[in-house]
């Protein structure tokens, strides 16, 4: 690369960056790109999902523990990372349960987007990764992360919007994560079954009958050789990831053989490209993107 490409991944909580797009980021870092993970909240209200970490001292210091886990994952992936400073909204057990006062999901769109616009204008990414408009799954913080990411993509290049947050910068492509698709899980399920390995995916696949996928996969990034780093980054989030749990049931060598890509939907593009793609930077030259006049 004559000049480094820049990729920004916007996530709701610490650990989301390791379960969605981690191998992609590791690949681009290895190829010389600059990668910044923006984490909207501190994950303070996250549940402890690893029985080995279910201790009072962990629960009482969840915010600090998750920051330490994020730093370990960041080092493993080789990325930069910053927190936007919002408070985790938690995941309500009932859809009618009110969200905690002051949490990320209850912020106005402008208040929630301003620090992200500032981060975009400072880092100047060519590409932004985020969740779809349902958050990937309907966690209130994931949905808000989509909203602020779309807002920042549209606003950061406009000098009349968000004054005082830096010089305008227009990202060129916006992608949604598409890692949890029926096609992928069916391929892994069939491969595990053929090899006599118990598959955990049958129930997931059965539930897809009533949940048609809204977004098509437009872009598959080959990154199987970085799945080991992805898994190590996941394990760094010890409160959130059980090393004996779901994430690691499918052998890594089988994943590398059957589905060696991480997949995305191209939601916005200000450059010409041809679908399907195998590179998030297709159509982009690493020179500075122009601000809007």
Secondary structure, 3 states (H helix, E strand, C coil): CCCCCEEEEEECCCCHHHHCCHHHHHHHHHCCCEEEEEEEECCCCCCCCCHHHCCHHHHHCHHHHHHHHHHHHHHHHCCEEEEEEECCCCCCCCCCCCCCCCCHHHCCHHHHHHHHHHHHHHHCCCEEEECCCCCCCCCHHHHHHHHHHHHHHHHCCCCCCCCCCCCCCCCCEEEEECCCCHHHHHHHHHHHHHCCCCCCCHHHHHHHHHCCCCCCCCEEEECHHHHHHHHHHHHHCCCCCCCCCHHHCCCHHHHHHHCCEEEEEEEEECCCCCCCECCCCCCCCCCCCCCCC
